[in-house]
Amino acid sequence: MRRRPRTGVPPAIGADTGLFLDVDGTLLDIAPTPDAVVVHEGLVETLNRLSAALDGAVALVSGRRRADLRSLFRGADVVLVGEHGATASVALPAIDAARGERPPPALTAALRRFAARHPDTLLELKGHGAALHVRRAPAAAPAARRLALALAETYRDRVRLLRGKAVFEFIPTGTSKGRAIEALLDEEPFRGRVPYVVGDDVTDEDGFAVANRRGGVSLRVGSADLRMAESSAHFTIANPPQLRKWLRRCAEALGSGARPDARGNHRTLRAS
């Protein structure tokens, strides 16, 4: 169902919240390459303050490898979910048995050949998936899209294609951020909490759906574009810097027992 914006602010993060945060384009500004991102000063401290206030119920749910998340957010006392739910820093019995499959060798070989022919593309091979980045090679994007769709059809029983911002990513069938978030909500310290899911891309839609279905909050970061016109997120916030400021105010308010000051460029969405 198509949604239209109206003026508003995201709901405050409450003491009963389970907070699930995407990373690239959400907590961090998009960079030309995955290794060029910057973790802004004070962000790890904000995450730790939120984690303390929420009894540890804060998770980073990202497409990145879990080792990359550990390195980027060194010292952050949060749960780390990598590769769209294919790996996590805690045991998730509800989905562990279905995780762990690696992409077919023939698929990665085809992506390698494409990247070799298009030097400005970037092939990122992960433990359980593969991502072809075209941010620095927009002219190669149509050909990359055709290849990705063909590979997704050929290996449809084994992989799922995620078409993110300037990236075509393959993950194991059955893996999704939504499944990982639901599995976390069945475990301590998230059990019984209200899910608050924050993301910026179509790869976060599964998580938004979980939040909406379970009476929580779905918050999209970034201005609307054609790809996100049908997003199921109920709220929006302008950009990662605004989100970081808002999260810091939420952490301060939770620590003091007050409601966070809702300033900044926010909008809420409702169904038309």
C-alpha positions in Angstrom: 0.0 0.0 0.0 1.4 3.4 -1.0 2.2 5.7 1.9 2.4 9.5 2.0 4.4 11.7 4.4 2.9 13.9 7.1 4.7 16.1 9.7 5.7 14.2 12.9 8.6 12.8 14.9 9.6 9.2 15.6 8.4 7.8 18.9 10.9 8.0 21.8 13.0 4.9 22.6 11.4 3.6 25.7 12.9 1.5 28.5 11.0 -1.5 27.2 12.5 -1.2 23.7 14.6 -3.8 21.8 16.7 -1.6 19.4 17.8 -3.0 16.1 20.1 -0.7 14.0 21.4 -1.1 10.5 24.9 0.3 9.9 25.8 1.7 6.4 23.5 4.5 5.4 21.9 4.4 8.9 24.4 4.8 11.7 27.2 5.6 9.3 27.3 7.8 6.2 27.6 6.0 2.9 31.2 5.9 1.6 32.6 5.1 -1.9 33.8 1.7 -0.7 32.9 -0.4 2.4 36.3 0.1 4.0 36.1 3.9 3.7 33.3 4.5 6.2 34.0 6.6 9.3 32.6 5.8 12.8 32.0 9.2 14.2 33.4 10.2 17.6 31.0 9.4 20.4 28.9 6.9 18.5 30.3 3.9 20.4 29.6 5.7 23.7 26.1 6.4 22.6 25.5 2.8 21.7 26.9 1.7 25.1 24.7 4.2 26.9 21.6 2.9 25.1 22.7 -0.7 25.8 23.0 0.0 29.5 19.6 1.7 29.6 18.0 -1.1 27.7 19.7 -3.9 29.7 21.7 -5.0 26.7 18.8 -5.1 24.2 20.7 -3.3 21.4 21.8 -5.1 18.2 23.6 -4.0 15.0 21.9 -5.8 12.1 24.0 -5.4 9.0 25.0 -6.8 5.7 28.6 -6.5 6.8 30.7 -9.4 8.0 30.6 -9.8 11.8 34.4 -9.4 12.0 34.0 -6.0 10.2 31.4 -4.9 12.7 33.6 -5.9 15.6 36.5 -3.9 14.1 34.4 -0.8 13.3 32.6 -0.7 16.6 35.4 -1.8 18.9 34.3 -1.5 22.5 30.6 -1.4 21.7 28.6 -3.6 24.1 25.9 -4.7 21.6 24.8 -7.8 19.8 26.3 -8.1 16.3 24.4 -9.7 13.5 26.3 -9.9 10.2 25.6 -10.8 6.6 21.9 -10.1 6.9 21.4 -12.6 9.6 23.7 -15.4 8.4 25.9 -14.9 11.4 25.5 -13.5 14.9 27.6 -12.9 18.0 25.0 -14.8 20.1 23.4 -18.2 19.7 20.0 -18.0 17.9 18.5 -21.6 18.2 15.4 -20.6 16.1 17.5 -20.1 13.0 21.0 -21.5 13.6 20.2 -24.8 11.9 19.2 -23.0 8.7 22.2 -20.8 8.4 25.7 -21.2 7.2 25.4 -22.1 3.5 28.0 -20.6 1.3 27.3 -19.2 -2.2 27.7 -21.7 -5.1 31.3 -21.6 -6.5 30.0 -21.1 -10.1 28.1 -18.0 -8.9 31.2 -16.4 -7.3 33.2 -17.3 -10.4 30.8 -15.5 -12.6 31.0 -12.4 -10.3 34.8 -12.6 -10.3 34.8 -12.6 -14.1 32.5 -9.6 -14.2 34.6 -7.6 -11.7 37.7 -8.4 -13.7 36.2 -6.9 -16.8 34.9 -3.8 -15.0 37.8 -2.5 -12.8 35.8 0.1 -11.0 33.3 -2.4 -9.6 34.1 -4.1 -6.3 33.4 -7.7 -5.5 33.1 -8.4 -1.8 33.2 -12.1 -0.9 31.8 -12.9 2.6 31.6 -16.0 4.6 28.0 -16.8 3.5 27.4 -14.5 0.6 28.8 -12.2 -2.1 28.2 -8.6 -3.0 28.9 -6.8 -6.3 29.3 -3.0 -5.7 28.8 -0.6 -8.6 28.9 2.7 -6.7 32.1 3.7 -8.5 31.1 2.2 -11.8 27.6 3.5 -12.6 28.1 2.7 -16.3 28.5 -1.0 -15.4 25.3 -1.0 -13.3 22.9 -2.2 -16.1 25.1 -5.1 -17.0 25.6 -5.9 -13.3 21.9 -6.0 -12.9 21.4 -8.3 -15.8 24.0 -10.7 -14.5 22.7 -10.6 -11.0 19.1 -11.4 -12.1 20.4 -14.2 -14.3 22.4 -15.7 -11.5 19.5 -15.3 -9.0 17.3 -17.3 -11.4 19.9 -20.0 -12.0 20.5 -20.5 -8.3 17.1 -19.6 -7.0 17.0 -22.7 -4.8 20.2 -21.7 -3.0 20.5 -17.9 -2.9 18.4 -14.8 -2.6 19.3 -11.6 -4.4 19.2 -8.3 -2.5 19.3 -5.2 -4.6 20.6 -2.5 -2.3 22.0 1.0 -2.9 24.6 0.5 -5.8 25.1 -3.2 -4.8 23.8 -6.6 -5.9 24.2 -9.1 -3.0 23.6 -12.8 -2.8 22.7 -14.4 0.5 21.5 -17.9 1.5 17.9 -18.6 0.8 15.9 -18.2 4.0 18.3 -15.7 5.5 17.0 -12.2 6.2 17.3 -9.4 8.7 13.7 -10.0 9.7 14.3 -13.6 10.6 17.3 -12.6 12.7 15.4 -9.9 14.5 12.5 -12.3 15.2 15.0 -14.9 16.5 16.6 -12.3 18.8 13.1 -11.3 20.1 12.7 -14.9 21.4 16.0 -14.6 23.4 17.2 -12.6 26.4 17.7 -9.7 26.7 15.3 -9.0 23.9 12.4 -11.3 24.9 9.2 -9.4 25.7 10.6 -6.1 24.4 9.0 -3.8 21.8 11.1 -3.9 18.6 12.4 -0.6 17.2 14.0 -1.3 13.8 16.0 1.4 12.0 17.4 1.1 8.5 17.8 2.9 5.2 17.4 0.4 2.4 15.2 -2.2 0.8 17.4 -4.8 2.6 15.8 -3.5 5.8 12.2 -4.0 4.7 12.1 -7.5 6.3 13.0 -5.9 9.6 10.5 -3.1 9.2 7.8 -5.7 8.7 8.7 -7.5 11.9 8.5 -4.3 13.9 5.1 -3.4 12.4 3.7 -6.9 12.9 4.8 -7.0 16.5 3.5 -3.5 17.5 6.9 -1.8 17.4 8.4 1.1 15.4 9.9 1.0 11.9 12.2 4.0 11.2 13.7 4.7 7.8 16.8 6.9 7.4 17.0 9.1 4.3 14.8 11.0 2.0 12.2 9.1 -0.1 13.3 7.9 -3.6 11.7 5.7 -6.2 13.1 2.5 -4.8 11.8 3.3 -1.3 8.4 4.7 -2.4 6.6 1.6 -1.2 8.6 1.2 2.0 6.7 -0.3 4.9 8.5 2.0 7.4 6.1 4.1 9.4 8.6 6.9 10.2 11.5 8.6 8.5 14.5 10.7 9.6 16.5 12.8 7.3 20.0 11.2 7.3 22.6 9.4 9.4 23.9 12.6 11.2 20.3 13.4 12.3 19.9 9.8 13.5 23.2 10.0 15.5 22.1 13.2 17.2 18.6 11.7 17.9 20.1 8.5 19.4 22.4 10.5 21.6 19.4 12.5 22.9 17.5 9.3 23.5 20.5 7.8 25.4 20.7 11.0 27.6 16.9 11.0 28.2 16.8 7.3 29.1 19.7 7.8 31.5 17.9 10.7 33.2 14.4 9.2 33.0 13.1 12.0 30.8 11.6 11.9 27.3 14.1 12.7 24.5 13.7 16.1 22.9 12.3 15.4 19.4 14.1 17.9 17.2 15.5 17.6 13.7 14.2 16.8 10.3 11.8 14.0 10.9 8.6 12.8 9.2 6.1 10.1 9.9 4.3 8.1 7.3 0.8 6.7 7.3 -1.1 4.7 4.8 -3.3 6.6 2.4 
